[in-house]
Amino acid sequence: MFELLKEGFIKTFIRDNRYKVFVEGFKNTMIITIVAAIIGIMIGVFVSFVHTLADNERDKHSRTFGSKVLIALDKICNAYVAVMRGTPLAIQLMIMTFIIMGGFPNKVIVCCIAFGVNSGAYVSEVIRGGIASVDKGQTEAGRALGLTQIGTLRLIVLPQAIKNILPALCNEAIAVLKETSIVGLVSVVDLTRAGDLIRSRTMSPYFTLISVAIVYFILVFGLSKAVKRLELRMAQSDRY
């Protein structure tokens, strides 16, 4: 048994410096995940703010030019969310790669943008729910202190909402990490694609695929543990 494991390790990682393929795949996976998560959060915050502010304008039955622009922007954001949630990510990735950014030399950047834009739609709904969970009295208190609507959302409501939606944001980050396994469709070498390339050379799928699965598991497990620890820290701070 030990000899079989040793031979599998040598064939998969050592022979012909095949470990370099895994290193490149791991690097690309982490770059796409981190950059896409950042883009997704930025888009999600913007879209959720637009939704919230537009709802406030509708409640006040405001007819000003600014409110009309905000409501129109909200409709655009709603269409964006509907399209991102209603079409497969693989199709969005290929459209971004071969149509919208066709000919762009760095496909890793294209993947970052495609995954970030997709993630932003889901993050926006998560943040929107978090904002709705914060007591309205907090918003009224912010306005009473002289803050604008955006200032109240940014400085008072959003920090409280983050505590409520942290697990959901963690799940979205994990989903992005695992979804990067499809970037091989556009010829980007990630962990999954690296394992597939090595498998085609060794003609032995077991050690290669199990090794890739273990790396994904360690990454997801580590991220979950980090977020759990952050939640505990936040819970402790709330007691004081």
Secondary structure as GFF3:
##gff-version 3
##sequence-region A 1 240
A	DSSP	alpha_helix	2	9	.	.	.	ID=ss1
A	DSSP	pi_helix	10	14	.	.	.	ID=ss2
A	DSSP	three_ten_helix	15	17	.	.	.	ID=ss3
A	DSSP	alpha_helix	19	59	.	.	.	ID=ss4
A	DSSP	alpha_helix	65	86	.	.	.	ID=ss5
A	DSSP	alpha_helix	89	95	.	.	.	ID=ss6
A	DSSP	pi_helix	96	100	.	.	.	ID=ss7
A	DSSP	alpha_helix	107	133	.	.	.	ID=ss8
A	DSSP	alpha_helix	136	144	.	.	.	ID=ss9
A	DSSP	alpha_helix	149	152	.	.	.	ID=ss10
A	DSSP	pi_helix	153	157	.	.	.	ID=ss11
A	DSSP	alpha_helix	158	179	.	.	.	ID=ss12
A	DSSP	three_ten_helix	180	186	.	.	.	ID=ss13
A	DSSP	alpha_helix	191	202	.	.	.	ID=ss14
A	DSSP	alpha_helix	205	239	.	.	.	ID=ss15
###
